[in-house]
Amino acid sequence: MPAAIRIAEPDLDPARAIGRIVCQQAKHRFVSTAVLVRDTRTLLAAGHFNSDDLAARHLPISSCRFEHRSASGTRFASAFTLVETGGGPMERRLTPATDWAVLRLAEPAPRFMQPVTRISDPEEAVASPLEMAAYDDPGRYGSAVSLEACKGWRGDARSVVMRHSCRTRPGQSGSPIFRADRSELELTAIHVGAGETAGRAVLLAKSLRRALLST
């Protein structure tokens, strides 16, 4: 039976670290999730944040904004640039391992936001209890962030792709997955897609880990 969703306190982590990316041009609109990592300008998101790869439709980054709402209702929005990505649409079709992007905010995040500064060891993290933080439409559940306990596993021990049991909805690609057995937030992976029986996530390992640590 899936774990019950509990609502995060907006004043506490991880609600202060995540927000949504909205890309809009004419009648096309893509919504996804991103997490503030390491400092007040670095975002981690799914690589397809501005794309519908199946429809071969891609919006320019200039049409995108990162948005966050604080516990008191104060809003922050900023444009951003692309620092590094795991690959383009063709690479993402081959493997979800490339479905990540490191972004740089044009404006630093305000003090009511708080970046995640701890990154899990991927080998230990997969065997640990996990929790996914999802940014919903503000006010939908009385909070912008919901948390759900879940489990993760890998089909191939060498792969950076992790399957997980977290329930997800459209717009939650890029949602951070944390270790649930730590007293501090420790980022493990980001959700990048849903399958028939399990979700897909990219572990913070190899090229993604190097990209984050080099910002």
C-alpha positions in Angstrom: 0.0 0.0 0.0 1.5 3.4 -0.9 2.6 5.6 2.0 0.2 8.4 2.9 1.1 11.9 1.8 1.8 14.3 4.6 1.9 18.0 4.2 5.2 19.9 4.9 5.3 22.8 7.3 6.0 25.8 5.0 8.4 27.3 7.6 10.6 24.3 7.6 12.8 22.4 5.2 12.3 21.3 2.5 9.5 23.7 1.7 12.1 26.6 1.7 14.3 24.9 -0.9 11.9 24.1 -3.8 9.7 25.9 -6.2 8.4 25.5 -9.7 9.6 26.3 -13.2 7.0 27.8 -15.6 7.9 28.1 -19.3 5.2 29.7 -21.4 5.1 30.9 -25.0 1.9 31.5 -26.9 -0.5 28.6 -26.1 2.3 26.3 -24.9 3.0 26.0 -21.2 5.3 23.6 -19.3 5.4 23.3 -15.5 8.0 21.4 -13.5 9.8 21.5 -10.2 13.3 22.7 -9.2 15.3 22.6 -6.0 17.8 25.3 -4.7 21.1 23.5 -4.1 24.4 24.6 -2.4 23.9 28.4 -2.7 21.3 31.0 -3.4 21.6 30.9 -7.2 22.0 27.3 -8.2 19.0 25.2 -9.2 18.7 21.5 -10.0 15.9 20.6 -12.4 14.8 17.8 -14.8 16.5 18.3 -18.1 13.2 18.4 -19.9 11.9 21.5 -17.9 11.3 23.4 -21.2 10.4 20.5 -23.4 7.9 18.0 -24.4 10.3 15.4 -25.9 7.6 13.1 -27.2 5.9 16.0 -29.2 9.4 17.4 -30.1 8.3 20.8 -28.8 10.8 22.9 -26.9 10.5 26.4 -25.5 13.4 28.9 -25.2 14.9 29.3 -21.7 14.0 33.0 -22.0 10.3 32.0 -21.8 10.9 30.3 -18.4 10.8 31.6 -14.8 11.5 30.0 -11.4 8.8 30.7 -8.9 8.6 30.2 -5.1 6.0 31.2 -2.5 7.0 31.7 1.1 5.0 30.5 4.1 3.7 34.1 4.5 2.6 34.3 0.9 5.6 36.4 -0.3 6.5 35.5 -3.9 9.9 35.3 -5.6 10.4 34.9 -9.3 13.5 35.0 -11.4 14.8 34.2 -14.9 17.7 31.8 -15.1 20.4 30.5 -17.5 21.5 27.0 -18.2 24.9 26.0 -16.6 25.0 22.3 -17.7 22.7 19.6 -18.8 23.0 15.8 -19.0 22.0 15.9 -22.7 19.4 17.0 -25.2 16.1 15.4 -26.3 17.9 12.7 -28.3 20.0 11.6 -25.3 17.0 11.7 -23.0 15.1 9.3 -25.4 18.0 6.9 -25.0 18.3 7.0 -21.2 16.7 9.0 -18.3 20.2 9.2 -16.8 20.8 12.4 -18.9 17.5 14.1 -17.8 19.0 16.7 -15.5 19.9 20.4 -15.7 21.9 22.7 -13.5 20.6 26.3 -13.7 21.8 29.7 -12.5 19.2 32.2 -11.2 19.5 35.8 -12.5 18.6 37.1 -9.1 19.7 35.4 -5.8 17.0 33.7 -3.8 15.7 35.7 -0.9 16.4 35.0 2.7 13.1 33.1 3.2 14.5 30.4 0.9 17.1 28.0 2.0 19.3 25.9 -0.3 20.0 22.2 0.4 23.7 21.8 1.1 24.1 18.1 1.8 24.3 15.5 -1.0 24.0 11.8 -0.3 26.4 9.0 -1.1 24.4 7.3 -3.9 25.4 3.8 -2.9 24.1 4.3 0.7 21.1 6.3 -0.3 19.4 3.7 -2.5 19.2 1.3 0.4 17.8 4.0 2.7 14.2 5.1 3.4 13.4 8.0 1.1 11.1 11.0 1.0 10.1 13.0 -2.1 9.2 16.7 -1.8 6.7 17.9 -4.4 5.7 21.5 -5.1 2.0 21.7 -5.7 -0.1 24.6 -6.8 0.1 27.0 -3.8 -2.8 26.7 -1.5 -4.1 23.5 -3.0 -3.5 21.6 0.3 -2.9 24.6 2.6 0.8 24.3 1.8 2.8 24.5 -1.4 4.8 21.4 -0.5 3.8 17.8 0.1 6.1 15.0 1.3 5.7 11.3 0.7 7.7 8.4 2.1 8.8 5.8 -0.5 11.5 3.3 -1.5 14.1 3.3 -4.2 16.0 0.5 -6.1 18.3 0.1 -9.1 18.0 -2.6 -11.8 21.7 -2.1 -12.6 24.1 -1.4 -9.7 26.2 0.7 -12.1 23.4 2.9 -13.3 22.6 6.4 -12.0 18.9 5.8 -12.7 16.9 4.8 -9.7 13.4 3.5 -9.7 11.1 4.6 -6.9 7.7 4.0 -5.4 6.8 7.7 -4.8 3.4 8.7 -6.2 3.7 11.5 -8.6 1.6 13.9 -10.8 2.3 15.9 -13.9 4.5 19.0 -13.1 6.5 17.2 -10.5 9.5 16.3 -12.7 12.6 17.7 -10.9 11.1 17.1 -7.4 13.9 16.3 -5.0 14.2 12.9 -3.2 15.8 13.0 0.2 17.1 10.4 2.7 14.4 10.1 5.3 16.8 8.7 8.0 18.8 11.9 8.4 18.2 14.7 10.9 19.3 17.2 8.1 18.1 17.4 4.5 20.4 15.2 2.4 19.6 15.2 -1.3 19.7 11.8 -3.0 18.0 12.2 -6.5 15.5 14.1 -8.6 12.4 12.6 -10.0 12.3 12.8 -13.8 9.5 10.6 -15.0 6.7 8.1 -14.3 6.6 4.5 -15.6 3.9 1.9 -15.6 5.0 0.4 -12.3 7.5 2.8 -10.8 8.9 6.3 -11.0 12.3 7.2 -12.5 14.9 9.4 -10.8 18.4 10.4 -11.4 20.9 9.9 -8.6 23.3 12.6 -7.7 26.3 10.7 -9.0 28.9 10.8 -11.7 28.5 13.7 -14.2 25.5 15.3 -12.3 27.4 15.3 -9.0 30.5 16.8 -10.7 28.3 19.5 -12.3 26.8 20.5 -8.9 30.1 20.5 -7.0 31.7 22.7 -9.7 29.2 25.5 -9.4 
